[in-house]
Structure formats: C-alpha cells, structure tokens
Amino acid sequence: MNPERTAKRKVAVVFVCAALVFVGALKIAGQEPPSAKPANFVDLLITGGTVVTMDADRRILENGYVVIKGDTIIAVGEGLARMPNGPIFTKQSIEAKGALVLPGFINGHTHVPMTLLRGLHDDVTLDDWLRKYIFPAEAKNVTEDFVRWGTRLAAAEQIRSGVTTFADMYYFEDAVAEETKAAGMRGVLGETLLDFPAPDNKTNAAMLLYTEKFLKRWQNDPLIHAAAAPHSIYTCSQKTLQDSAALARKYRAPILMHVAEMKKELDDSLKQNGLTPVQYLEKLGILGPDVLAAHCIFVDEKDRKILADRQVGCVHNPSSNMMLASGVAPVIEERAAGIAVGLGTDGPAGSNNDLDLMEEMDLAAKLQKITKMDPRALGAKSVVEMATIEGAKALHMEKQIGSLETGKKADIILISLDEPNAVPIFDIYAQLAYALKGSDVETVVIGGRVVMRDKKLLTLNEPEILAKAREYGKKVEASLK
C-alpha cells in the first residue's frame, strides 16, 4: 500500500467524521444542516485518481472525481470536487491518488457455476468436451447447492478482477440470481433451455415453466436482469427456439444464446437447413435488439449485415475460441458492420479456465493482430471499449452502465498503479490492455455499494467459499471414477 495514499485516506476519514459531527451539532441546535440540501449530501465521493470515463469523448481526467448518490453517478469532473451550490458532504469517501478509476468491466458471456468444474477435462474439441465430459459431469453433480457455491466462487473471482456485470447461461438460474444479488453484482442471467434433460428440469415443458417463473420473479430488480437462454441451434429444435424467444418477449426479457461458435455447427446448419446459423435464426424470427449472441465466429458478410440490422449484440470470447480451437471471430469486420461487440470469458471449465476479463482484452487484440498479420488490426483502446461501453451496448444496457457519466449506475473500479508492471505509463489504454492485470484491481463499487476495498471482499466470505469449492472438487472427481 502506498504510504502517501494511506495518509490521505486517514485525512479523508477524519474530514468525513468531522462533517458528520458538525451536522449532528446543528441538528441538536435545531438548525438545518448543509446536508439537508440533496445536491450537497452524497453517499460516496471518489477523488484524486485518473478517471477513464469511456464517455462519448473518451475523456481522461487527471486528478478526477466521481460523485455518487444512491446507486447513481451525479457528477464527474476534474480538480476540486464541488457541486453547483457549494461543497460536498459525503457519508463515505475513497482517495484514489495513484490509481485508475474506470467503469466496471462487463463479462458478456459465461457459465459461472462451472467454476466448480474448472480444469475437469481440457485439450479436446468443443463437441467432445460438451458431450463426453461436461454434460455427463453436470448430470451427476449439478444441484442447486452446487450452483450456489459455484456462483459464490465466481463472484469472488470476478469482483477481484474488476468485473461488475456479467451475462450468464446455466441451470438453477434462480439460485444464480439470488447469489449474484447477495454478492452485490449486476447480472444478465439466462435460464438454459435444451431438447434433452437438464440438471434442474427434465422436460422442455418444465424448462419453460421454470423460466417463466424466473422471469416473473426478477422483473424490475435493480441488479438482476432475468433472461431466457435457448442454448444453441445444435441443442434446440425450431420449436424450442421459437417458444423460448416468445416467452422472453412476453416479459420483455433478454435472449441469450450461442451462435455460430464452431465449424461443425455451420456445416450441420448448411446441410440440414440450407442456411448459415445466423440466417436460420433470422428465418425463425429469433433475432432482434433483445438478443445477445455469444461467439459469432462463423458469420459471413451477409450474416454480419443481418446481425447489424437486427441490432443483435455479439460477445467475443478469445480465450475460449483459442483453447477449443473453434476459430477466430471476425471482430474487426463485425465492428465495421455496426455490430456492438463485447468481451466474455466463457465458462471457467475447459474453455478458458478463468474469469479474468483483463486477460481477454490482451488476447482479443493480439489474436486479431496475428490473424490479420497486422499489428494495427485491433488496438488497445478498442479492446478497452469492448470491455466497457461496447460491452454495455452488446447487452443493450449502454444507458445504464459502461461509462462514468452523470445519470449512469455507479459501477466503478480502481486499479492500482503502484505495482511493478504498472510503471512507467505512457498510454493508459495500452497499459490497461497489455500491462495491467486483474489482480491489480484494488477497489470495486457496484450500484454505489463498495463490494471490495483495498482488495478485501466485503460481500462474500472468501475462506468459506474456497473451502467449499475444494470439497466439491473432490466430489466431482470421485463421481467420474
């Protein structure tokens, strides 16, 4: 810890305490304190850091500040933090000198309970991995309790690496939602629908019933956005795809699915449907501005135009695509076509195996560079955009998250610049993409709530979670013997 920053934090704490004592004295005297003015009394004040706003102008503010009231940002600026009608009185302050202050990272595609299957079986094809190893392991081990502990483990890992919002597809998604909310994270959470028995529901009718209850329960929640998640065209019939989409649209909920993620999927679709996966989904009426499509690797020019016209968000998962040798998504062409492309880790078992989105930024840029044989192909600034504001656009949530702007949700991370890998610094975007690590994140705020401060998790019992994860690892291993 930087001694100068520690000293400044102590001063800030003393200032806040003094302000509260002053307010209390005024109340006792029957006078109206300055905090009675809503614009002056706030819940959290972050000062002194380098604020990387990711707003439309991509402003970077040296000695910047962010003012938060409730779950919302009410001011962002540079220099002395003040409101139009005077000084700020705050309940809590964070001194960010020596740190970058950014919007929280957005993990656009994952399967969080699979943390408990991390490293189960690697170095195989996607089709074999799913059908020979993962689906059987899930059938033997996945219960609601398994999902709860896996989600807690994933929440700890993601918060530690600066992820504040994630999009998930799995089973017992109602339990995922409860644990995500308890951890203080923001989630777009999809209950998976398939044409074969799943760990939580054994029939398609049961899956649809469960999903409808799930969508009803979480409507209008400030953190949880419940979704329907038909897995893919290779695990769902035409009827399942259309029923899932109709159910989601009945409740104005997102639709999450895997799209064009492997060559076999493309070949089978051309053979069976006479269409690419994207064109087949378009024919069925599935695609629209409520759809988040994971992977989007095998998409030609016609496909890209359809995705752009339908305002479908795509999520690039470089670690997963490389590990499973699935292919390289045409990210540059997709962005040029007007598609919002975010970043995802994919599941933390067999196809990654971690939830570090900063690693995905690094790999996304380098994968496009080597594929195009051009070091200019996808730059540092672009991949930081994909992890923040473009990721928010892919999730159709850019009005709420993805940048530090007045009126947006206060999802904020502080990344230390006091580590050996952080200095010197010449270009902030390059530092974020290629030098800094998820482990450099020191403080995380989600919806105005501090969920990690100075690398200490405040909403999760980390020792208990790690112990339980080890127990589950032994159970899974024993079940496969």
ABEGO torsion letter per residue (X at the ends): XBAAAAAAAAAAAAAAAAAAAAAAAAAAAGBBBAAABAAABBABBBBGBBBBAGBAAGBBBBGBBBBBBEABBABBBBEBBBBAAEBBBBABBBBABGBBBBBBBBBABBBAAAAAABGABBGBBAAAAAAAAAAAAAAAABBAAAAAAAAAAAAAAAAAAGBABBBBBBBGAAAAAAAAAAAGBBBBBBBBBBABBBAABABAAAAAAAAAAAAAAABGBAABBBBBBBABAAABBAAAAAAAAAAAAAAGBBBBBBBGABAAAAAAAAAAAGBBAAAAAAAAGABBAABBBBGGABBBAAAAAAAAAAGBBBBBBAAAAAAAGAEBBBAAAAAAAGBBBBBBAEBABGAOABABAAAAAAAAAAAAAAAAGBAAABBAAAAAAAABAAAAAAAGAAAABGBBBBGBBBBBBBBBAABAAAOBBABAAAAAAAABBAAABABBBBGGBBABBGGBBAABBAAAAAAAAAAAAAAAAAAAX
